[in-house]
Each structure stands twice: as C-alpha cells, then as structure tokens.
Amino acid sequence: MTTLPSRGGYFGEFGGKYVPETLMAALDEFEAAYRRLRRDKAFRAELDDVLANFVGRPTPITEAKRFAELCGGFRLFLKREDLNHTGAHKINNAIGQAIIAKRMGKQRVIAETGAGQHGVATATACALLGLDCVVYMGEVDMARQELNVFRMRLLGAEVVPVSSGSRTLKDAINEAIRDWVTNVRTTHYIIGSVLGPHPYPMVVRDFQSIIGREALGQLRKKVNRLPDVAIACVGGGSNAIGLFYEMLKHETIRLIGVEAGGRSGELGHHAARFSGGAVGVLHGTRSMVLQDAFGQIAETHSISAGLDYPSIGPEHAHLQSTGRVEYHDCSDNLALEAFHKLSEMEGIIPALESSHALGWLLRNGKSIAKDAVVIANLSGRGDKDVPQIMAMEQPAQ
Ligand SMILES: *Cc1c(COP(=O)(O)O)cnc(C)c1O
C-alpha cells in the first residue's frame, strides 16, 4: 500500500488544498508541527495520558448478542466510542489538535459546529488546556441544539451565531475560515472531521485511527482473529476512517461505510454523496459533493444532524473509487428502528448517526455468514438525541 495522502495532500484524484493564499502558510506550519510532534516523545506521552485519564480510553468492545440475532445471527461486537468523555469519538481529534495548537504557541482556537458535538468536544479540550475557544454555529442549528450551545458556554467557549446562507454547518465553516484568514498568527482552526484542505484529512484520520487499532487488539483477545466485516456511519467520515484505517491492509476484512439515506433518493432529501453527488470542491478539498445542475451546493437532509454534510472526506472518495470500501445508505426510518431495537435489546441508547450502521445490518445482515465476526462502530451515545425522539413520538398536545 502506498502512503496516502501524497505530498500535495491527494488521495488519488481527491483532496488537495483549495484555499486562499493567506492560509497556505498556516497549513504548512500546521503540517510541519504535526509531522514533528507525532514523533516527539513528550507530545505522545501527554496525548496518551489525556486519552487514558481524561477521555477514558481504551473504550471497550461489547458483544451485542440479542441485537445480532435480529440481524441474522453472526457475532456482533460494538466499539464503544459512546463511552468516551463527552459521548462520542470527536474528542479523540479535538484533544490531539488542541495539544498541537498549544505547542505551536497558539492561544486561541476556533471551530465550526453543526449539531454541536464537535463544538462541545473542542470547548472541552480548550478548557482542559487553558486555551481561548470560539465556536461558529449557524442560527438554525443553535435553535435546534440549545442544550449544546449552553454546554459550550458552561465550558467557557464563546459561541458565535452565523446568520448567512442556510444558517447551518456549511455557513459556519465559511465564517470560521474567514476568522482564520484574519487571525491566523494567533489562532488554530480545529476541523472536526476528515474534511477541509490538507493536512486536516490526514491529521484527523491519524488521531481517530486509535479506534481500529484498539478494536483489532481487543478482537484478537476475545475471538483470536480478525473481523470479517467492519461497519461505520459516514458523515464527514472521521469515525469510519478511524475504524477502517488499520484494517485497510487486511484484505479479508469487508469494510462498509453507511451514509444518510434520509427521506428519499431525491436531491435535498438525503446526504448520500456517492449515489447522489458529483466531483467538486467544497471547503478546501476535492471530493464527492451534493450539488445541483449549476454546481451550487445542494440542501441535505438526515434525521441525524451529524450526517448531513453535503461532501465527504477525500480519502473516502478515493477508497470508494478503488473499491476497497463499499458505501451504502440507510434511511431515516431504518435508522430509527435500529435506534429503538438496540436500546430495547442491549441496554445501549445509540446516537442517531451510529444507528445508520446498525440499521444497515438490521436490513442486510442476513447476507452475512452466521459464523462471521462483525465489528460496528458505536460512534456516540444517544442521550443528545432523546429530546428529538421524544418530540417526534410524543408531540405536545
Ligand atoms: C459527528 C458525528 C458523526 C459523524 O461524523 P464523522 O466524521 O463521519 O464520524 C457520527 N457519529 C457521531 C456520534 C457524531 O457526533
């Protein structure tokens, strides 16, 4: 396997750095700092200590016997990223980048957030390390995710409402980029998924690859072999590449990414970039993008706020084009069904995002051999989704 990305930040024909001139130096500085620090003993020791004693790693794998019976009877293990501090995998990356920012001498951190999960993870990391934190968030998202806005403020972050465009995630990213261009000397921008210009997709992947590394070791102890199937939901793609990365070289492992199929296959009703998108550039990287006939970024929909970004990490676009990873969709309704089934049968309330991977298994698991070992990434816990589910199922009279 060749090492990806290439020097210019490309995964095959995807990736790169499509940014204004003023940001090129900052991206180079970040990449140089990262390449130096990842071999630095003191940095590794600090990161390992925080991951173990603050985040709570390693996260366990849990066998889901009753849910697996429903899916077709194979052995199913859940990688429990929901048990991380702040309730999802995002903290793995936020902590890593915040420590880099501090060591680069940048006292100010900015981030974008859609549902608020990456904002909360970043605000948490900044509180721990004593960094100033500013989070950009669309006004529509702020209204939908009041609790996370308040949580970020409790953690000492400033939340800046974004009122341009559709007032959601992509507009928040535009605002964060604008801030970064202005304050680049003092500020590091923490991107929350394997998106954006090089080196972000590489850095975020490396910080999240601990998920698959741990899972392979844990499966070796429990069943003494490699899994046959590994499956994860794909928004930007960080939890999925985190699970897959160490498994790519083991060609017997079937890797499955699940996108948000939403309400239907019509443009605007889903966030399935591979079945509905085309090659394009968004937020500094070349990848598959949902767009209309004029190349304008399309509206997206998913029941889960974490899966509705109109583009996908460039490494996933590459892995899809080579056929090493297969990508499928799971509809809102099927994800909701899996959300309830896992809660009732395993005592684990999953994030709606993670429920997309579980929903695919529920519908398609019969095609997987009964003696197969499957690992599914439980990217986050569902507590954040409970108010939304409650409003849907018990509407106010
Ligand atoms: C943000 C989020 C996702 C989607 O992001 P990826 O970068 O695709 O992992 C998935 N699950 C949870 C719980 C999230 O918070």
Ligand as a Chemical Component Dictionary entry (heavy atoms), coordinates in Angstrom:
data_LIG
# 
_chem_comp.id                   LIG 
_chem_comp.type                 NON-POLYMER 
_chem_comp.pdbx_formal_charge   0 
_chem_comp.three_letter_code    LIG 
# 
loop_
_chem_comp_atom.comp_id 
_chem_comp_atom.atom_id 
_chem_comp_atom.alt_atom_id 
_chem_comp_atom.type_symbol 
_chem_comp_atom.charge 
_chem_comp_atom.model_Cartn_x 
_chem_comp_atom.model_Cartn_y 
_chem_comp_atom.model_Cartn_z 
_chem_comp_atom.pdbx_ordinal 
LIG C1 C1 C 0 -20.240 13.958 14.285 1  
LIG C2 C2 C 0 -20.684 12.574 14.477 2  
LIG C3 C3 C 0 -20.676 11.635 13.424 3  
LIG C4 C4 C 0 -20.323 11.999 12.010 4  
LIG O1 O1 O 0 -19.024 12.443 11.817 5  
LIG P1 P1 P 0 -17.893 11.558 11.160 6  
LIG O2 O2 O 0 -16.785 12.497 10.933 7  
LIG O3 O3 O 0 -18.448 10.974 9.899  8  
LIG O4 O4 O 0 -17.558 10.481 12.131 9  
LIG C5 C5 C 0 -21.059 10.331 13.687 10 
LIG N1 N1 N 0 -21.452 9.949  14.921 11 
LIG C6 C6 C 0 -21.471 10.814 15.954 12 
LIG C7 C7 C 0 -21.923 10.330 17.280 13 
LIG C8 C8 C 0 -21.101 12.145 15.772 14 
LIG O5 O5 O 0 -21.139 13.004 16.810 15 
# 
loop_
_chem_comp_bond.comp_id 
_chem_comp_bond.atom_id_1 
_chem_comp_bond.atom_id_2 
_chem_comp_bond.value_order 
_chem_comp_bond.pdbx_ordinal 
LIG C1 C2 SING 1  
LIG C2 C3 SING 2  
LIG C2 C8 DOUB 3  
LIG C3 C4 SING 4  
LIG C3 C5 DOUB 5  
LIG C4 O1 SING 6  
LIG O1 P1 SING 7  
LIG P1 O2 DOUB 8  
LIG P1 O3 SING 9  
LIG P1 O4 SING 10 
LIG C5 N1 SING 11 
LIG N1 C6 DOUB 12 
LIG C6 C7 SING 13 
LIG C6 C8 SING 14 
LIG C8 O5 SING 15 
# 
